[in-house]
């Protein structure tokens, strides 16, 4: 293998490492997005549970102070849900950006791989031609 092909292989290794690093960042971004989505669901479920409790307390003619506590807590839950929705939106954006970056690195790595493959094949053909010429030259000299 010539220096030319070895240089391309070195470039290919670097491109593959960049692709792998981008894939790892994409995986991390997906996990963070999924965790944020799960946290949002938990908060929404918790709010629904508290709304049910509040409705039951109202129906039972609950104490005004207790009802106010329910309302205050539900308001805090709604604020937490709104904040979690903002976090989820940021995580979704980061996930999409990481996916695009990985996709770009993957495409680049594949293109370099094709160049290396083509260069290796060219060198093999050139080597075979040189060897055939040597064989032909020896055959002409031996006659």
C-alpha positions in Angstrom: 0.0 0.0 0.0 1.4 3.4 -1.0 1.8 6.4 1.2 -1.2 8.0 -0.7 -3.6 5.2 0.4 -2.2 5.2 4.0 -2.8 8.9 4.2 -6.3 8.5 3.1 -6.8 5.7 5.7 -5.5 8.0 8.4 -8.0 10.6 7.3 -10.7 7.9 7.3 -9.8 6.9 10.9 -10.2 10.5 11.9 -13.5 10.8 10.1 -14.8 7.6 11.7 -13.8 8.9 15.1 -15.6 12.1 14.5 -18.7 10.1 13.4 -18.5 7.9 16.5 -18.2 11.0 18.7 -21.1 12.6 17.0 -23.2 9.4 17.4 -22.4 9.4 21.1 -23.5 13.0 21.5 -26.7 12.2 19.6 -27.3 9.3 21.9 -26.8 11.5 24.9 -29.1 14.2 23.5 -31.8 11.6 22.9 -31.5 10.3 26.4 -31.8 13.8 27.8 -34.8 14.5 25.6 -36.5 11.3 26.7 -35.8 12.0 30.3 -37.3 15.5 30.0 -40.3 14.0 28.2 -40.8 11.5 31.0 -40.4 14.2 33.7 -43.1 16.2 31.9 -45.5 13.2 31.9 -44.9 12.6 35.6 -45.7 16.3 36.4 -48.8 16.2 34.2 -49.9 12.9 35.9 -49.3 14.4 39.3 -51.3 17.6 38.4 -54.2 15.4 37.2 -54.1 13.5 40.5 -54.2 16.7 42.5 -57.0 18.1 40.4 -59.0 15.0 41.2 -58.2 15.4 44.9 -59.2 19.1 44.7 -62.5 18.2 43.0 -63.2 15.6 45.6 -62.5 18.1 48.4 -64.8 20.7 46.8 -67.5 18.1 46.4 -67.1 17.0 50.0 -67.4 20.7 51.1 -63.8 20.9 52.2 -62.3 23.6 54.4 -61.5 26.8 52.6 -57.9 26.9 53.8 -57.4 23.3 52.6 -58.9 24.2 49.2 -56.6 27.2 48.9 -53.6 25.0 49.7 -54.7 22.7 46.8 -55.1 25.6 44.5 -51.7 27.0 45.4 -50.0 23.6 44.9 -51.8 23.1 41.6 -50.6 26.5 40.5 -47.0 25.6 41.4 -47.4 22.3 39.5 -48.6 24.2 36.4 -45.5 26.5 36.7 -43.3 23.4 36.9 -45.1 21.9 33.9 -44.6 25.1 31.9 -40.9 25.1 32.8 -40.5 21.4 31.9 -42.2 22.1 28.6 -39.5 24.7 27.9 -36.8 22.3 28.9 -38.3 19.6 26.7 -38.4 22.0 23.7 -34.7 22.9 24.2 -33.8 19.2 24.5 -35.7 18.4 21.4 -33.9 21.2 19.5 -30.5 19.9 20.8 -31.4 16.4 19.9 -32.3 17.4 16.3 -29.1 19.4 16.0 -27.0 16.4 17.3 -28.8 14.2 14.8 -28.0 16.5 11.9 -24.4 16.7 13.1 -24.1 12.9 13.3 -25.7 12.5 9.9 -23.2 14.9 8.4 -20.3 13.1 10.0 -21.7 9.8 8.9 -22.0 11.0 5.3 -18.5 12.4 5.3 -17.0 9.2 6.8 -18.8 7.1 4.1 -17.5 9.4 1.4 -13.9 9.1 2.6 -14.3 5.4 2.9 -15.3 5.2 -0.7 -12.3 7.3 -1.7 -10.0 5.0 0.3 -11.5 1.9 -1.3 -11.2 3.4 -4.8 -7.5 4.4 -4.1 -6.7 1.0 -2.8 -8.3 -0.7 -5.8 -6.4 1.7 -8.2 -3.1 0.9 -6.5 -3.9 -2.9 -6.7 -4.6 -2.5 -10.4 -1.4 -0.5 -10.9 0.6 -3.0 -9.0 -0.9 -5.9 -11.1 -0.1 -4.0 -14.3 3.5 -3.4 -13.2 3.9 -7.1 -12.3 2.4 -8.2 -15.6 4.8 -5.9 -17.4 7.7 -7.4 -15.5 6.5 -10.9 -16.4 6.1 -9.9 -20.1 9.5 -8.2 -20.2 11.2 -11.3 -18.7 9.3 -13.5 -21.2 10.5 -11.3 -24.1 14.2 -11.4 -22.8 14.1 -15.2 -22.4 13.1 -15.9 -26.0 
